[in-house]
Amino acid sequence: MSDFVCIAGGPSLTKEDAKLARQHCTVVGVNDAYRMIDVDYLYASDLEWWEHHADKVKDLDCRKIIGKQSKRPPEFVEEWPAEHSNNLRREAINFGRHSGFAALHLAILLGAERVLLLGYDMGGNGHWFGRHEGKLRNTSNYHQWVEVYETCNPPVPVINCSRRTALTAFPRMTIEEALCVPALSENQ
């Protein structure tokens, strides 16, 4: 089975969960996820995020992807066709109002047979890394984001493995339960 994990910025994300997922799945990192774990794909919907992080991410050994914008992204970022909707059965990345949703759709477009979600808290106080730097937005409309998932109808199983979450559209499991493996110790 081709498992993908989408790792977002929710404050409940732990390094142990991310490492365990990395050992068993293809990783789609959302925005700052690259700061915690090596990712196979790095996705951000916000052109401003890419511009702000360009020096930190341009040489990472992963594919860097954004949904097509009106302005061109930095040359090291791939542009994919995109649209504003919550339909996960189309050929273009659907933004779903935030990068975490678009990353889920990217995983599906890349061939995931099952997608696990980590750090999809949809609430709480900030991110696991603190506030976004510079002039990047630090506010989120979690209520609207949660609503988008309620009607997205993914074509593959999606399991929310986030430790804390307001997202109820998908079944919940710990990352260990979803992968059928024991928990990592702090030394692994």
C-alpha positions in Angstrom: 0.0 0.0 0.0 1.3 3.4 -0.9 0.8 5.5 2.3 1.4 9.2 2.3 1.5 11.4 5.4 0.7 15.1 5.3 2.5 17.0 8.1 1.1 20.4 9.0 1.9 23.0 11.6 -0.6 22.3 14.4 0.8 22.6 18.0 0.2 19.0 18.8 2.7 17.7 16.3 5.7 15.9 17.9 9.1 15.0 16.5 8.4 11.4 17.5 5.2 11.2 15.4 6.9 12.9 12.4 9.9 10.5 12.6 7.6 7.4 12.8 5.6 8.6 9.8 8.8 9.3 7.9 10.0 5.7 8.4 6.8 4.3 6.8 5.3 6.9 4.4 6.0 9.3 1.7 6.0 12.7 3.3 4.2 15.8 2.1 5.3 18.7 4.3 3.0 21.7 4.7 4.9 25.0 4.9 7.3 24.8 7.8 7.2 21.0 8.2 10.7 20.9 6.6 12.0 22.4 9.9 11.0 19.3 11.8 11.5 16.4 9.4 12.9 15.6 5.9 10.1 15.7 3.4 9.7 14.2 0.0 7.4 17.0 -1.1 7.1 20.5 0.3 3.8 22.4 -0.4 2.7 25.9 0.4 -0.2 27.8 -1.2 1.1 31.2 -0.2 3.5 32.8 -2.6 4.7 35.1 0.2 5.7 32.0 2.2 7.9 30.8 -0.6 9.5 34.2 -1.1 10.2 34.5 2.7 11.7 31.0 3.0 13.5 30.9 -0.4 17.0 30.8 1.1 16.1 28.1 3.6 14.3 25.7 1.2 15.7 26.2 -2.3 18.4 23.6 -1.8 16.4 21.0 0.1 16.4 17.6 -1.4 12.6 17.4 -2.1 10.1 18.6 -4.7 8.8 22.0 -3.9 5.2 22.6 -5.2 2.7 25.4 -5.3 -0.7 25.6 -7.0 -0.7 28.0 -10.0 -0.9 31.7 -8.9 -1.3 34.9 -10.8 2.4 35.7 -10.0 5.3 33.4 -10.7 6.9 31.7 -7.8 10.7 31.4 -7.3 12.3 29.3 -10.1 13.0 26.3 -7.8 9.2 25.8 -7.1 7.1 23.7 -9.4 3.7 25.2 -10.4 0.8 22.8 -10.7 -2.6 23.5 -12.1 -4.9 24.7 -9.3 -8.4 25.9 -8.5 -10.4 27.2 -5.6 -12.7 24.4 -4.5 -12.9 21.5 -2.1 -13.2 18.8 -4.8 -10.5 16.1 -4.2 -11.5 14.2 -7.4 -10.3 16.7 -9.9 -7.0 16.9 -11.8 -5.9 20.3 -10.4 -4.8 21.0 -6.8 -7.7 22.3 -4.9 -6.8 25.0 -2.4 -9.7 24.3 0.0 -8.9 27.7 1.7 -5.5 26.6 3.1 -2.2 24.8 2.4 -3.1 21.7 4.5 -6.1 20.9 2.4 -4.1 21.5 -0.8 -1.3 19.2 0.5 -3.9 16.4 1.1 -5.0 16.8 -2.5 -1.4 16.8 -3.7 -0.8 13.5 -1.9 -3.9 12.0 -3.7 -2.7 13.4 -7.1 0.7 11.8 -6.5 -0.8 8.4 -6.1 -1.5 7.9 -2.4 -3.6 4.9 -1.6 -4.1 6.2 1.9 -3.3 9.5 3.5 -2.5 10.1 7.2 -2.7 13.6 8.7 -0.4 14.9 11.4 -0.5 18.4 12.9 -4.0 19.0 11.5 -5.2 20.5 14.8 -7.5 23.1 13.3 -7.3 25.1 16.5 -5.2 25.7 19.5 -2.6 28.3 20.0 -0.3 28.9 17.0 2.0 26.3 15.5 4.5 23.8 16.8 7.2 26.2 15.7 5.7 29.4 17.1 4.7 32.3 15.0 5.4 32.7 11.3 8.3 35.1 10.8 8.2 38.5 9.2 5.0 39.8 7.6 3.5 36.3 7.1 0.0 35.8 8.4 -0.4 34.3 11.8 -4.2 34.1 11.9 -6.2 31.2 10.7 -9.9 30.7 10.1 -10.1 27.1 11.5 -13.9 27.1 11.5 -14.0 27.6 7.7 -11.2 25.1 7.1 -13.0 22.4 9.1 -16.1 22.9 7.0 -14.3 22.4 3.8 -13.2 18.9 4.9 -16.8 17.9 5.8 -17.8 17.8 2.1 -14.5 17.0 0.3 -15.3 13.3 -0.4 -11.7 12.0 -0.9 -11.2 9.1 -3.3 -8.8 7.3 -0.9 -9.0 6.6 2.9 -7.8 9.5 5.0 -7.0 9.0 8.7 -6.4 11.9 11.1 -3.5 11.0 13.4 -3.2 14.4 14.9 -2.8 14.2 18.7 -5.5 17.0 19.2 -7.9 18.1 16.5 -11.2 19.8 15.8 -11.3 18.0 12.5 -14.0 15.3 12.6 -14.4 14.5 8.9 -12.1 11.5 9.0 -11.5 8.5 11.3 -9.0 9.1 14.1 -6.1 6.9 15.2 -2.7 7.4 16.6 0.1 7.2 14.1 1.2 3.9 15.7 -2.3 2.4 15.2 -2.6 3.6 11.6 0.8 2.1 10.8 0.4 -1.0 13.0 3.8 -0.3 14.6 5.0 0.3 18.2 5.7 3.9 19.3 9.2 5.3 18.9 11.3 5.9 22.0 13.0 9.3 22.3 16.3 7.7 21.4 15.2 6.2 18.0 
